[in-house]
Amino acid sequence: QVQVVESGGGLVQAGGSLRLSCTASGRTFRYFSMGWFRQAPGKEREFVSRISWSGGSTSYADSVKGRFTITRNNAENTVYLQMDSLNPEDTAVYYCAADRNSGSYGPNENVYDYWGQGTRVTVSS
């Protein structure tokens, strides 16, 4: 069983930055593709970003492209989401997820096998 744990959420002013971290247990982390999703109050969960097992391929939702950066450190079983130029529309609970398959369609949350409990990000105006 793989456990996924997010951290790094908090309250930040508009225009500020936060870095979210996600750690996953187990030696097989380095073979997982990892994704970030978010769910704003009253809205459905949506795709934010995805990174391949090697880190060589990344993808982003249009709403965060150019502002968010996903990276990973396989030696530390950790994936990061650097969030810059935050705005109130980024307020949400952010979830990290692990996908055992490399060829999945990243924005489809159903392809992910393991999920964390989420970390809350609040951006004040």
Sequence and secondary structure as in RCSB ss.txt:
>XXXX:A:sequence
QVQVVESGGGLVQAGGSLRLSCTASGRTFRYFSMGWFRQAPGKEREFVSRISWSGGSTSYADSVKGRFTITRNNA
ENTVYLQMDSLNPEDTAVYYCAADRNSGSYGPNENVYDYWGQGTRVTVSS
>XXXX:A:secstr
   EEEE  EEEETT  EEEEEEE SGGGGG EEEEEEE TTS  EEEEEE TTS  EEE TTTTTTEEEEEEGG
GTEEEEEE S  GGG EEEEEEEES SSS TT GGG  EE   EEEEEE 
